Amino acid sequence: MKAVYDRDTDTLTLVLCEVPIAESDELKEGVIVDYDDKGHVVSVELLDASRHATDPARIAYEVKPAIAG
């Protein structure tokens, strides 16, 4: 998984897996979800990212501990 911010287009993309995109849907204005040929989500794209995120070029990554059960 990786996050990519393109300053030229002000686009933030979260790539979940590197597979060919078969279909894309704009869920809401500026929020695009890409799917593979089996219908699995492979990436999420946020247009005009600087309007939605404080600093789209900066990312924090956190892994929460598993809940024992």
Secondary structure by P-SEA (a helix, b strand, c coil): ccccccccccbbbbbcccccccccccccccbbbbbcccccccbbbbcccccccccccbbbbbbcccccc
